């Protein structure tokens, strides 16, 4: 190796070490300061108007492909960031791996769903749920999805389809298909049993947390169900709860 080439390589190495820049800057239109995304070892690169990520060693972590890249931690999880492509959103991790392809019009913060490891997403106007690995827990099929825990049971959330209500659990299982006009909050019955009133076609019944029908929806009034004394929420309260859903 010639002395001139060695001197040039040494100079570039010193620049990287002292200023936190990378070789990648020479091959892209723009390179941001390191730390702009949160982690100090990452910077945004831009080429032909598309953005990617480079690390402090000059390695391209995420090739310039996206219109926008959000900060890590912005969605409530330190190792995930949102990316935008053609008006749609997805998720990447610190290694630049795309864990959720940008197919969604909205990705809500993790934890807002009522579960720290789950996020509500929206695609073509329908809501679903994904986990920290980008795995679809509930397919985007529903008009609205409530927060887990809002019905008085931590692992259940209300789902709404065509104005009918059902229930989903944290594993994404639909424990109650959206058949009911209304599902109340679960109330304690005895020492170890939680039950909720349901209304369908103007008739009242009752279900448990597993979705089992305890009383068929054939009763004219909730008071006609003798196994428990539970009442529906007032209409204003119910309306407020539905408005808070995703």
MOSUL-V621556 format. One record per backbone hydrogen bond with DSSP energy under -1.0 kcal/mol. CO is the residue of the C=O (numbers start at 0). NH is the residue of the N-H. E is the energy in kcal/mol with one decimal. If there is no record, write none. Layout:
# MOSUL-V621556
co = <CO:CO>
nh = <NH:NH>
e = <E:E>
This chain:
# MOSUL-V621556
co = <1:2:3:4:5:6:7:8:9:10:11:12:13:14:15:21:22:23:29:32:34:36:38:40:41:42:43:44:45:45:46:49:50:50:51:52:52:53:54:58:61:65:67:70:72:74:76:76:79:80:81:82:83:83:84:87:88:89:90:90:91:92:96:99:100:103:105:108:110:112:114:114:117:118:119:120:121:121:122:125:126:126:127:128:128:129:130:134:137:138:141:143:144:146:148:150:152:155:156:157:158:159:159:160:163:164:164:165:166:167:168:172:172:175:176:179:181:186:192:194:195:196:197:198:198:199:202:203:204:205:205:206:207:211:214:215:218:220:221:233:234:235:236:237:238:239:241>
nh = <5:6:7:8:9:10:11:12:13:14:15:16:17:18:19:24:25:26:45:35:37:71:41:55:34:53:31:51:28:29:49:46:64:65:44:60:61:42:57:54:52:50:83:73:75:109:72:79:72:91:69:89:66:67:87:84:103:82:98:99:80:95:92:90:102:88:121:111:113:147:110:117:110:129:107:127:104:105:125:122:140:141:120:136:137:118:133:130:128:140:126:159:245:149:151:185:155:148:167:145:165:142:143:163:160:178:179:158:175:156:171:168:174:166:178:164:198:194:188:186:206:183:204:180:181:202:199:218:197:213:214:195:210:207:205:217:203:223:224:237:238:239:240:241:242:243:244>
e = <-2.4:-2.1:-1.9:-2.4:-2.3:-2.1:-2.3:-2.3:-2.2:-1.9:-2.3:-2.3:-2.7:-2.5:-1.6:-1.5:-1.6:-1.5:-2.3:-1.3:-1.5:-2.7:-1.3:-1.3:-2.7:-2.4:-3.0:-2.5:-1.4:-1.7:-1.9:-2.6:-1.9:-2.0:-1.7:-1.8:-2.2:-2.4:-2.1:-2.5:-2.6:-3.8:-2.5:-1.6:-1.8:-2.5:-1.1:-1.5:-1.9:-2.4:-3.6:-2.3:-2.4:-1.4:-1.8:-2.9:-1.7:-1.9:-1.3:-1.9:-2.2:-2.1:-1.8:-2.3:-2.7:-3.9:-2.4:-1.2:-1.8:-3.5:-1.2:-1.7:-1.6:-2.7:-2.9:-2.5:-1.8:-1.3:-1.9:-2.8:-1.3:-1.8:-2.0:-2.5:-2.0:-2.5:-2.0:-2.0:-2.5:-1.9:-4.0:-2.5:-2.5:-1.8:-1.9:-3.1:-1.7:-2.2:-2.3:-3.3:-2.6:-2.2:-1.5:-1.9:-2.6:-1.0:-1.8:-2.0:-1.7:-2.4:-2.1:-2.3:-1.2:-2.3:-2.0:-4.0:-2.3:-2.5:-3.7:-3.2:-2.4:-2.7:-2.5:-2.4:-1.3:-2.0:-2.9:-1.9:-1.8:-2.5:-2.0:-2.5:-1.7:-1.8:-2.6:-2.6:-3.2:-1.6:-1.7:-2.6:-2.7:-2.3:-2.2:-2.2:-2.1:-1.1:-1.1>
